[in-house]
Amino acid sequence: MSDLLTEHPGVSSVEPVDLGNRGQVLRVTCADGVVTDLLVTNMAPPGGDNYQEDERIVSKRETAPGR
């Protein structure tokens, strides 16, 4: 993820910062001096998704009225 951020022309730096028991964030420093901490809560599994395959659509089964 930090590779994507550092490629943006408005981003000066991206560094991981450990906040102890609050977790770890990516600290993004922008070219205009703005600093933002990003907390990543979920990521794709190692190897990621296979974007060559069609997306599998999952939907909730309909139930009888009143259930």
C-alpha positions as CSV (number, residue, x, y, z in Angstrom):
1,M,0.0,0.0,0.0
2,S,2.8,2.4,0.8
3,D,4.1,1.9,-2.7
4,L,0.9,3.3,-4.2
5,L,1.0,6.3,-1.9
6,T,4.6,7.2,-2.6
7,E,3.9,7.2,-6.3
8,H,1.5,10.1,-5.9
9,P,3.2,13.5,-6.8
10,G,1.6,15.2,-3.8
11,V,3.1,12.7,-1.2
12,S,6.5,13.5,0.2
13,S,6.9,10.4,2.4
14,V,5.1,7.4,3.9
15,E,6.4,5.6,7.0
16,P,5.0,3.0,9.3
17,V,4.6,4.3,12.9
18,D,4.0,2.0,15.9
19,L,1.5,3.4,18.3
20,G,1.9,0.7,20.9
21,N,-1.4,-0.9,22.1
22,R,-3.3,1.3,19.6
23,G,-1.7,-0.5,16.6
24,Q,0.4,0.6,13.7
25,V,-0.4,3.3,11.2
26,L,1.0,4.6,7.9
27,R,2.1,8.2,8.4
28,V,1.7,10.1,5.2
29,T,3.4,13.4,4.8
30,C,2.1,15.5,1.8
31,A,4.1,18.0,-0.2
32,D,2.1,20.9,1.4
33,G,3.1,19.8,4.9
34,V,-0.1,18.1,5.9
35,V,0.5,14.9,7.9
36,T,-2.2,12.1,8.0
37,D,-2.1,8.8,9.9
38,L,-3.8,5.9,8.1
39,L,-5.0,3.0,10.1
40,V,-5.3,-0.1,7.8
41,T,-7.9,-2.4,9.3
42,N,-8.3,-5.0,6.6
43,M,-6.3,-6.2,3.6
44,A,-6.5,-8.9,1.0
45,P,-4.9,-12.2,1.9
46,P,-1.4,-12.9,0.8
47,G,-1.4,-13.3,-2.9
48,G,-4.5,-11.1,-3.1
49,D,-7.6,-11.7,-5.2
50,N,-7.4,-13.2,-8.7
51,Y,-8.6,-10.3,-10.9
52,Q,-8.4,-12.5,-14.0
53,E,-11.5,-14.4,-12.8
54,D,-15.0,-13.1,-12.8
55,E,-16.2,-11.7,-9.5
56,R,-18.3,-14.2,-7.6
57,I,-21.6,-12.5,-6.5
58,V,-22.9,-13.6,-3.1
59,S,-26.4,-12.6,-2.0
60,K,-28.6,-13.4,0.9
61,R,-31.3,-16.0,0.3
62,E,-34.8,-14.6,0.4
63,T,-36.9,-15.8,3.3
64,A,-40.7,-16.1,3.6
65,P,-42.4,-12.9,4.8
66,G,-42.5,-12.5,8.6
67,R,-39.3,-14.5,9.2
